[in-house]
Amino acid sequence: VQLQASGGGLVQVGGSLRLNCVASGTMFRFIHMGWYRQAPGKERELVATIVNFGRTNYTDSVKGRFTISRDNAKNTVYLQMNSLVPEDTAVYYCNQYSSGWKFYNQWGQGTQVTVSS
């Protein structure tokens, strides 16, 4: 599966952004998907997941502010980010999700999100 993330940018504290990730192939609807982020000097972290039948999960720091969703007809997964804070500044990536995600060696180019105070 090839993935292309977009939608990042520069936003002020309290602002919103929606990230998009378009996947190639015909198996997208069967694939669990995740959004991840990596801040400068920090390890990549899992932000949100959505399984193939739609159940979602979030890391504690974004609960109530971020919403992950998917449109299987468009092979697209979204991340709506509201009430952004400077700690959300990172490069955001989409990728398949599994319990072994930390061992993935193929990541797309990501999209930069910068929250200014």
Contacts in CASP RR format, 6 or more apart in sequence:
PFRMAT RR
TARGET T0000
AUTHOR 0000-0000-0000
METHOD contacts of the structure
MODEL  1
VQLQASGGGLVQVGGSLRLNCVASGTMFRFIHMGWYRQAPGKERELVATI
VNFGRTNYTDSVKGRFTISRDNAKNTVYLQMNSLVPEDTAVYYCNQYSSG
WKFYNQWGQGTQVTVSS
1 23 0 8 1.000
1 24 0 8 1.000
1 25 0 8 1.000
1 27 0 8 1.000
1 28 0 8 1.000
1 31 0 8 1.000
1 96 0 8 1.000
2 23 0 8 1.000
2 24 0 8 1.000
2 25 0 8 1.000
3 21 0 8 1.000
3 22 0 8 1.000
3 23 0 8 1.000
3 24 0 8 1.000
3 94 0 8 1.000
3 95 0 8 1.000
3 108 0 8 1.000
4 21 0 8 1.000
4 22 0 8 1.000
4 108 0 8 1.000
5 19 0 8 1.000
5 20 0 8 1.000
5 21 0 8 1.000
5 92 0 8 1.000
5 93 0 8 1.000
5 94 0 8 1.000
5 108 0 8 1.000
5 109 0 8 1.000
5 110 0 8 1.000
5 111 0 8 1.000
6 19 0 8 1.000
6 20 0 8 1.000
6 21 0 8 1.000
6 22 0 8 1.000
6 111 0 8 1.000
7 17 0 8 1.000
7 18 0 8 1.000
7 19 0 8 1.000
7 20 0 8 1.000
7 111 0 8 1.000
8 17 0 8 1.000
8 19 0 8 1.000
8 92 0 8 1.000
8 111 0 8 1.000
8 112 0 8 1.000
8 113 0 8 1.000
9 17 0 8 1.000
9 111 0 8 1.000
9 112 0 8 1.000
9 113 0 8 1.000
9 114 0 8 1.000
10 114 0 8 1.000
10 116 0 8 1.000
11 17 0 8 1.000
11 84 0 8 1.000
11 113 0 8 1.000
11 114 0 8 1.000
11 115 0 8 1.000
11 116 0 8 1.000
12 115 0 8 1.000
12 116 0 8 1.000
12 117 0 8 1.000
13 84 0 8 1.000
13 85 0 8 1.000
13 86 0 8 1.000
13 115 0 8 1.000
13 116 0 8 1.000
13 117 0 8 1.000
14 82 0 8 1.000
14 83 0 8 1.000
14 84 0 8 1.000
14 85 0 8 1.000
14 115 0 8 1.000
15 82 0 8 1.000
15 83 0 8 1.000
15 84 0 8 1.000
15 115 0 8 1.000
16 80 0 8 1.000
16 81 0 8 1.000
16 82 0 8 1.000
16 83 0 8 1.000
16 84 0 8 1.000
17 81 0 8 1.000
17 84 0 8 1.000
17 113 0 8 1.000
18 78 0 8 1.000
18 79 0 8 1.000
18 80 0 8 1.000
18 81 0 8 1.000
19 35 0 8 1.000
19 78 0 8 1.000
19 79 0 8 1.000
19 81 0 8 1.000
19 92 0 8 1.000
19 94 0 8 1.000
19 111 0 8 1.000
19 113 0 8 1.000
20 76 0 8 1.000
20 77 0 8 1.000
20 78 0 8 1.000
21 33 0 8 1.000
21 35 0 8 1.000
21 76 0 8 1.000
21 77 0 8 1.000
21 78 0 8 1.000
21 79 0 8 1.000
21 94 0 8 1.000
22 74 0 8 1.000
22 75 0 8 1.000
22 76 0 8 1.000
23 31 0 8 1.000
23 33 0 8 1.000
23 75 0 8 1.000
23 76 0 8 1.000
23 77 0 8 1.000
23 94 0 8 1.000
24 75 0 8 1.000
25 75 0 8 1.000
28 72 0 8 1.000
28 75 0 8 1.000
29 52 0 8 1.000
29 72 0 8 1.000
30 52 0 8 1.000
31 52 0 8 1.000
31 96 0 8 1.000
32 49 0 8 1.000
32 50 0 8 1.000
32 51 0 8 1.000
32 52 0 8 1.000
32 96 0 8 1.000
32 97 0 8 1.000
32 98 0 8 1.000
33 49 0 8 1.000
33 50 0 8 1.000
33 68 0 8 1.000
33 70 0 8 1.000
33 77 0 8 1.000
33 94 0 8 1.000
33 95 0 8 1.000
33 96 0 8 1.000
33 97 0 8 1.000
34 46 0 8 1.000
34 47 0 8 1.000
34 48 0 8 1.000
34 49 0 8 1.000
34 50 0 8 1.000
34 68 0 8 1.000
34 77 0 8 1.000
34 94 0 8 1.000
34 95 0 8 1.000
34 96 0 8 1.000
34 97 0 8 1.000
34 101 0 8 1.000
35 46 0 8 1.000
35 47 0 8 1.000
35 48 0 8 1.000
35 49 0 8 1.000
35 68 0 8 1.000
35 77 0 8 1.000
35 79 0 8 1.000
35 92 0 8 1.000
35 93 0 8 1.000
35 94 0 8 1.000
36 44 0 8 1.000
36 45 0 8 1.000
36 46 0 8 1.000
36 47 0 8 1.000
36 92 0 8 1.000
36 93 0 8 1.000
36 94 0 8 1.000
36 95 0 8 1.000
36 101 0 8 1.000
37 44 0 8 1.000
37 45 0 8 1.000
37 47 0 8 1.000
37 88 0 8 1.000
37 90 0 8 1.000
37 91 0 8 1.000
37 92 0 8 1.000
37 93 0 8 1.000
37 113 0 8 1.000
38 44 0 8 1.000
38 45 0 8 1.000
38 90 0 8 1.000
38 91 0 8 1.000
38 93 0 8 1.000
39 87 0 8 1.000
39 89 0 8 1.000
39 90 0 8 1.000
39 91 0 8 1.000
40 90 0 8 1.000
42 90 0 8 1.000
44 93 0 8 1.000
44 102 0 8 1.000
45 59 0 8 1.000
46 59 0 8 1.000
46 97 0 8 1.000
46 101 0 8 1.000
47 58 0 8 1.000
47 59 0 8 1.000
47 62 0 8 1.000
47 66 0 8 1.000
47 79 0 8 1.000
47 92 0 8 1.000
48 56 0 8 1.000
48 57 0 8 1.000
48 58 0 8 1.000
48 59 0 8 1.000
48 62 0 8 1.000
48 66 0 8 1.000
48 68 0 8 1.000
48 79 0 8 1.000
49 56 0 8 1.000
49 57 0 8 1.000
49 58 0 8 1.000
49 68 0 8 1.000
49 97 0 8 1.000
50 56 0 8 1.000
50 68 0 8 1.000
50 69 0 8 1.000
50 70 0 8 1.000
50 77 0 8 1.000
50 97 0 8 1.000
51 97 0 8 1.000
54 70 0 8 1.000
56 67 0 8 1.000
56 68 0 8 1.000
56 69 0 8 1.000
58 64 0 8 1.000
58 66 0 8 1.000
58 68 0 8 1.000
61 87 0 8 1.000
62 81 0 8 1.000
62 88 0 8 1.000
65 81 0 8 1.000
65 82 0 8 1.000
65 83 0 8 1.000
65 84 0 8 1.000
66 79 0 8 1.000
66 80 0 8 1.000
66 81 0 8 1.000
66 82 0 8 1.000
67 78 0 8 1.000
67 79 0 8 1.000
67 80 0 8 1.000
67 82 0 8 1.000
68 77 0 8 1.000
68 78 0 8 1.000
68 79 0 8 1.000
68 80 0 8 1.000
69 77 0 8 1.000
69 78 0 8 1.000
69 80 0 8 1.000
70 76 0 8 1.000
70 77 0 8 1.000
70 78 0 8 1.000
71 77 0 8 1.000
71 78 0 8 1.000
77 94 0 8 1.000
79 92 0 8 1.000
79 94 0 8 1.000
81 88 0 8 1.000
81 113 0 8 1.000
84 113 0 8 1.000
84 115 0 8 1.000
85 115 0 8 1.000
86 115 0 8 1.000
86 116 0 8 1.000
86 117 0 8 1.000
87 115 0 8 1.000
88 113 0 8 1.000
88 115 0 8 1.000
89 113 0 8 1.000
89 114 0 8 1.000
89 115 0 8 1.000
90 112 0 8 1.000
90 113 0 8 1.000
91 110 0 8 1.000
91 111 0 8 1.000
91 112 0 8 1.000
91 113 0 8 1.000
92 110 0 8 1.000
92 111 0 8 1.000
92 112 0 8 1.000
92 113 0 8 1.000
93 107 0 8 1.000
93 108 0 8 1.000
93 110 0 8 1.000
93 111 0 8 1.000
94 110 0 8 1.000
95 101 0 8 1.000
95 104 0 8 1.000
95 106 0 8 1.000
95 107 0 8 1.000
95 108 0 8 1.000
96 104 0 8 1.000
END
